[in-house]
């Protein structure tokens, strides 16, 4: 019985992989209902596989999910945290969280489901061997097998093939893993521990979704490829799948992947990889009707009756047939499809009756032991007789036994106490620090899930035509936004106290002493706690602790600790803040991640601070910074003593700039805002007067460097993706390598993720170069720092990834960047 219960739990998690906020968006039209009725007759599953958010083919997913009505899911090997953020400064795990939410929003549009493995996106990789080694191939292969066994797809489709060297190493690795998992998922000797929770499953075939736009297909027989025109128009949705796909893809806003709506025929090509080869259709040889589950004639007749008698003005008239079908589904032996079809019918009953219900918390965050107010609302917007029998939450049942009259709101208000044993709501893959290449996830059943399950879930139990129909409903928080109206947010379980460090990294420069600040935020009323800064041996801290009392929830107080470090030239260490409440210890912060296009996210990261000590000289002091797509370079420079002001485009004029030693232009600035080309004359005047202008990397696509640079150069897509790649000094006497800091090869040790990206490949004679770097087996990239004299000042274009190195506290990177800022300041 225990295993059966777990199996049903897994089935439910599969069905509900997309959002905690399904209720928010489930306002059904009669065309929705018609499509849902059609889907009842379809049995078939497709798992699309690639490496990152935005790799998926949204056209094909939209077509398969809506036209063919298959259960269609996208498995992204990573959450995309190794990329760049076009919208803001969040990177790494927080960018991965943003991109996770973007994928979930995309799936709401195109109708797919979403899965992830535990692989960490470590940035650009030039080959699959590096990717598989970094991730621990066996671990991620296990994840692939698990997700196949969990979802049970008939067909696997990869976005990429297994040929190395033609695309990102993660891309190729995803195809290699899919190919291996295809063969192992049906083998009981492969990852046998998984079989405590799922059964073996072998898909029918695996296909490669290729394209002549991205791959050379000269060696492939086009006549043997399966072809699907995904550009067809859906009359019920009022859109073509091209249009739906464009809307879905445009959710990848952090990657600036807005996509114009396309219309007309669009043929997708699929190449046979493994399994039983198909000649004409991807589902060839797979039963996709009710025959697959040996449904009774009674069941299929009820379904047919509902479909035939559906009327757009009176959809509730088919509820009798739907509830009869729901009852008859209990006879199905196939538990997987039984759960899926019962869920589809439940949604149809809700849609046909206009049934709406939600559970609203009076608080967005509550700590364990805290009492919260919850409003349970329900309304039946049809003349059909529906009784709300009971509502349950946290094992407590509230009998209602109330007929929901047409269009009359029902509300039940209760006080609920959060159990002491409830875990706080940190994202499950971020609770523990990631291993080298994978997120550390101890619960096997969570692997693959796109997001946390609801922190609190309630159950509404209805009686409909004699059948008990129940719905699990997440507890959410809702406010009236003056801009959005209904603004739904997840309800989170937190801690009684949060410790938010002022900085997650502190740089101790030219000193052994540092003052560290932390905000203590109360998660409850009447907080009393002792706050410590926990340090390793050799570091001294004063005071030893603070006694803190805060009277109201949300109140905060800033504390300062003074630390003294050992008398060493360089040092890297970790410290953390800890609060003691009656012998129970807390060391988590509170962080909100809010962007308009995704559901607001709340995180509870550890209250850790990295300490990095090094010495540095600098001659420039006052810096102007013009932000591009978003980075943390300004804050990072402030940590070592620079005075940095963020400017807007309108501030870029000689009268303003003459107050600064240098102007830094942020990453991808000219990619993200073409109007910045207009500042060329102003920055030229500034350089002529002795100012320095440093432009950080831009991508090579759709950019004209002549519109911002004083002399021409040409950008490429060249990267140095290995953070420890060889560096050569090619102009050892240049000022930028000698003043005010002497630059040595060891200053390139300890870099993170990559050296640089989109290097120039050619440039005019006015530019000087100083260093070169390249990945193993590739040609040197000499143009990573281009320097030209302009009047009394300097122009510098640099493709090195300062936006990663400086926030990571890489001392050598600070020394080099300080020298760039100090050009001409001798």
PyMOL commands that set and color helices and strands:
alter all, ss='L'
color gray80, all
select helices_A, chain A and resi 2-15+22-25+30-39+58-67+92-110+128-135+137-151+169-184+192-196+222-224+241-249+253-255+290-293+297-309+315-331+335-353+444-446+633-639+649-651+654-657+669-672+674-688+705-707+735-737+745-748+802-805+811-821
alter helices_A, ss='H'
color red, helices_A
select strands_A, chain A and resi 45-50+71-76+113-116+155-158+205-210+226-229+233-234+239-240+267-275+356-361+365-367+371-379+386-393+396-403+410-417+457-464+467-481+485-490+492-494+497-501+505-509+513-522+527-534+540-542+545-550+556-564+571-581+584-586+591-593+601-603+608-614+622-626+643-647+662-665+692-695+713-715+719-720+726-729+756-757+760-763+768-769+771-774+785-790+793-798
alter strands_A, ss='S'
color yellow, strands_A
deselect
rebuild
show_as cartoon
